């Protein structure tokens, strides 16, 4: 699929930089994309055993570093739970790491033991430094991630060096890169997680489960009605999906026909929430894209924009008014405030959107036929989402690049740190300017 088409599907219509890219391709090998979680304590998750000591503390949780290769976090935890014969609900982690990559992150296991975790032989998974701790790792409870990424399949010239420098300088002058949610949020092969989320939010469980269980080779725009032209009604949920949890849903429905709400119970609550969050991410991407297309400043807040002290907590967010406009602009200029964009949820039910960005949000919600109230579910609590805010721009730190030769092939290596929640693929998209989505 062309990258431009894919980007449009997930709500991205613009680039942060206007310079030509260097081309190339990511993830030719899983080791080309290395991710190390940076804990809230500043500890960088190791990829192999280190001399650093992690002492046992009183508590009911076993902490360890999960190193995985070419498998996503949810699948890795499922394999661990199966090997240990414990519920996957006993595991907790801060965030989901890339699948086609070599990654390391901190994980905790409730009521686990040291003996549970040593000498495990699970393909694609390694356990490092198990130790007892008093509290579990909580979702989002990390500082960020460290990336080391190799770009291959490109023609390296002096122009390549120039373009890397130009792109780096451009986003630094702008104050960062547009903080889009990357392709991994939506599914590379079949970008539909946000579509599932939308139908869950609207209460269309049948349509949500149809999209969840259909075969990957169906186009994302394919509707249930189009399938039913050629298939009996009873068959459209039986497309033999490859993913474990998709198969679980199909098997549940085979035993409990019509129990659409019940079939969601076979999915981890975190995965169900992920679908809803993906839809919120799609709305965010579209809103940011429209802001850029309308030429609204990325570095100077307007009336109706939201700003948050930096560093600061989301609950400190406030709307810019005519009275506070001059002060807010000065504080953003001095890097004391950041412009943030709403991630729509039920907390926005009683908020009136104002100004240019407010008009974008109101028009977008009208087009989607969704309201903040739709994100509150009384029957299925895990579908509820309060919403939040997300910085408009993200600034990768400690960015370094080099051009080297490996086995007669010239490669570009880029390394940087990102705050949690931001996507390395979004940063690399600016450097590569891909023509095909497979380049990312």
N, C-alpha and C positions, 0 to 999 in steps of 0.2 A: 504494500500500500504506500502511496506517496505520502511523505511526511506532512505536506500541506493539508491533505485530506484528513489524515489522522488527527492533526492538530485541531482542525475545525470540529471534528466529532467531540473532542474533549474540551472545547471552548476556547482554544488559543488561536488568535488570528494575527498576532504581531510578534516581532522580535524586540528585544531590549536595545540591541545595537544595530547600526545601519551599515556596518562594514562587511565585506565579503568574508565567508568562512574558509576554513582550510580543508574541508572535506574529511574523508576517512571514515572509520567505523569503530564503534566501541564493542567490547565484550566478544571479541573473536575467540578468546579463551576466558574461562571464569576468572583466572588469576589476573586478567587485565583490569578488573574492576574490584578494588580492595576497599572495604568499608570497616572502620574500627570505631565503635561507639565510644563517645567521650562522656563519662559519667558526671553526675552533678558534683562529685567530689574531685573532678579533674582527671580521674584515672582513665587512661586510654586502654580499651579492651585489647589484650594481646592476641596475636595470631598463633603463638607457640609458647611453650613453657618459659617462664622468666624467673629471675632470681628474686623478684619482688615477693614479699611475704604477705599473705592474707590470713591473719590470725582468726581462730574461732572465737565467736562471741555467744553469750547465752541467747537462746532463741529457738523457734520452731521451724526455721527456714534454712535450707541449704542453698547457698549462692554459688554460682560457677560461671565461667565464661564459655559460651556456646560458640564454637567455631564451625562454620558450615560452608560447604562448597556446592554451588549449582543446585540449590534448593532454597525455598523461601522459609521464613521463620515459622509460619503456621504448620507447614509440612514437617519441618524438623521437630517441632514440639510434639506433633502427633506420633512421629517415629519414636521419640524418647518415651512418651507415655505408653506406647505399645510394648517397647522393650522392657520397661520397668513394671508393666501391668498396673499402672495407676491412671487415674483420670487426668486428661490434659488440663482440666480446670484447676489442678493443683500447681500448675506452672504459671509464672507471671514474668513479664518482660516489659521494657520501656517502649519498644517500637518494633515494627516489622522491617527487616532488612531485605535488600535486593535478592532476587532469586539467582539470576545468572551472575554470580559474583563470589568472591571469597570474603566472608564477613566474620566479625567477632562482636559479641554483645553479652552483657550481664543478664543472667536468668536466675530466678529463685524457684525452689521446689518446696512446697509445704510438707512438713513432716518427712523430709527425705533424710538419708544418711550418707555418710562418706562412702560406705561400701556400695551403695546403690549406683554411685556415679563413676567409680574407678573401674578400669578394665572393660568398659563398654565397647563393643565392636559393632558400630552402626555405620553403614556406608555413608559417606559425605558429611559425617558429623564427628566432632572431637570435643571432649570436655576438659577444660583446664581449671586448675586451682579451686577445687570444691572447698568451701568453708562455711561454717555455720554463722548465721546473722539473725538479729532480732526481728527484722521487718522485711516484707517482700519488696521486690522492685515494682514500682507502680508505673502504669502507662504514662508516658510522657515525662517520667522522672529522670531525664538525662539532659546534659548540656547540649550535645550535638553529635556530629560524626566527622571523622577524618577520612578523606578519600585520597587514593592514589590510583590514577586511571591512565591506561595506555590507549592511545589512538593508533590504529593500524590501517593498512590498505589506503595509503595516501601518498601522493607525490610530494616529497619534501624538497623545497627550494628555499632560497633566501626570502622569497615572497611569503613563505610560511611563517618565518620568524617575524616578519613585519606585521602580518595580519594578527598574530597572537598578541603582539605588543599593542596594536591599534585597538583591538577588542578589549583588552585589559584596561587600557587608559580610558576608553569610552565609558565603560560601566563605572569606573571609579569616579569619573567626573560627574556622572549622572547620580551617583550615590548608591549604586547597586544594580542588580539584575531584577527584572520583574519576577516576583515571587510566586510564579505559577505552580500549581500542582502538576507533577510530571506524569508521563505515560504509565508508570508503574501503578499509579493510583487507580487507573481505569482498566488495565489489562492490555498488554501489548498485542496478543494474538486476536483477542475478541474484546474490544473496548466497550464493555457493557455494564460495569459495576455501577456506574452512575444511573443508568437506565433502570436497573434493578432497584436502586435506592429511591429513585423518583416514584416508582409504582408502590414501593413499601410505604413511603411517606403519604401518598394519596390513598392508601388502603386498597389498592388494586393487587391483592395477593396473587390472584391467578396469573395476571400478566407478569408479575415479578418472578414467580416460580417458572413460568414458561421461558423467560429470558435466561434464568439461571441454569436451566437444564438442557437448553437446546445445544446442538452440536456447534463446535467452534467455526466450522466452515460456512455457517449461515451468516449472511451479511448482518451487521449490527442493526440495520434499518428494517430487516425482515420482520414482518408482523405475524402474529398468531393467525390472522385471517388468511394471509398468503399461504402459510403452511397447510391450513385446513382445506384449501382448495384441492390438494393432492393427497392428503392423509386423513384417515378417520380420526374423529375427535379423541378417541381413547389413546391414540398413539403419540400425540404431539408432546407429551411429557417424557417420552421414552427414547431419547436420542443418545443414549450410552455415553454420557459425559465422562471425560477422563479424570477430572479432579475428584478426590476422595469424598469431599463433602457434597459435591453435586450428585455423585452416585448415591450417597446416603439419603438425599432428598427423594430421588427417584424410587429407591427401594421402599422408603416410608410410604409414599403415595400408592405404590403397588399393593401394600398391605392395608392402607387406610384411605381408600379412594375418597377424594373430596375434602379431606381434612387439611386444608391449606395452612391454617394457623398452626396446627399441631406439627406439621412437617418442619416449620422453622425451629422447633425445639431440638432437632437433631443437629443444628448448626451451633457452633460456639457463639456465645453472645457477642464476643468481640468481632466475629466475622459479620454478623448481622448488622452491628453498628457500623462496620466498615463500609457496607453498601450505602447506608444513609450518609455517612461522611463523604463518600465519593460523590454523591449528588450535591452536597454542599460545596465540594471542591469544584465541581463543574460550574455551578453558579458563580463562584468566586472568579474562576478563569474567564468566564464570559464578561463579568463586570469589569475586570481589569483590562481586558482587550478593548472593550468599548471606551473606557477612559482614555486609553492611548489613541484610539482612532478619532476621538473627539478633540484631541489636542489639549486635554486638561493636564495641568502640571503634575509631574511625579514628585517634585521636590518642594513645592509650595502648596500648603493646604488651602482649600477654598472653603467658603461658608458651606456648612453641611457635612464636611469631611470629619472623620474621627481621628483623634491623635492620642498617643499613649506616651507617658514618660519613658525614657530609655536610659538605663535599664529600668524596667518597671513591670507591674503586673497588669493583666488584661482588665481587672476590675477598676483600674485607674483610668480607663479610657473615657474620653469626653468628646462631645460634639463641638466643632468650631462654630461660633456664632459671629455676627457682625462685630460684637463688642470685643471678642477674644481673638479676632483674626490676626491683627498685627502681632500680638504677643505669641500666638501659635506659630506664625511664620518665622519669627526670630528664633524661637526655641528649636524648630526643625532645622533651621540653618545652622545653629550651634550644636546640632546632634544631641540635643537634650530631649526632643520629642521625635516620634516616628509617626508617619501616616499609616493608618491601618484600615483595612476594608472588611466589612461584615461577612462572617460566615453565617448565613441565615439559619435561624432556629427559633424556637418559640419565645425566647427572651426578647425578640424584636416585635412581639405582638403589639405593644403599646408605644413603640418608638415611631415618630414621624420622620421620614427621610426628607432632607432638605437639600437645596443646592444642586449643582450639576451632577454630583455622584448620586445624590438621592433620586434624581430623575432617572438615572440609568438603572438603579436598583428597582424602582417602582415599575418601570417599563419591562424589565427582565422578568419580574415575578408575574406580571400580567400575561406576558407571552407564554410563560411556563404553566400558567393557570394553577399556581401554588401560592400559599400564604404562609407567614411564620407560624400560624396556628396549626397548620398541617403537620408540623414537626413535633406535636404533642400527641402521644398515643396512650390512651387509658387501658386498652386491651392488651397491648404488647409493649411493656415498658422499655425494652431494649431498642425499640424503634424511635423513642423520643430523643430529641437532641435540643439542648438549650441554645446552641449556636455560640459563636465567639467572634473574635477579630483576628486578622492575620496581617502582618506587615505587607505593605504594597511592594517594597523592595527588600532584597536580601543581599548582603555583602559578603562574599566568600573571603575568608581571612587566610593569611599565610600562604597565598597562592604562589606557586612556583611552577615553572615549565622548563622542559629540556628536550632536545632532539638528540637521539642516540641511534646507534646501529645494533641490531640484534639478529644474528644469523643472516647477515646480508640484507636485512630489511631495516629501513629507517623508520623509527617510531617517534611519536610525540608523547611525552609523559607529563601529565598535569596533576598536581596535588594541591589540596586546600582543605580548610575546615569550614563546616557549615553549622549554623544553629539548627537545633532539632526542628523537624517538620518541613525543612526545605529540601529540594531535590537536586542532587548532583547532575542528573540528566538535563535539567533546565539550564544549569550553568554550561554544560558541554554543548547543548543545542546552540548556544550563541557562538561557540568557537567553530563547530562543524558546519552549521547551516545545512542540515541534512536534506537530501532530495527524497530519500526513502526512510520510512520509520525504522527499518531494520538496521540502519546505521547507528541508532541509539540502543 
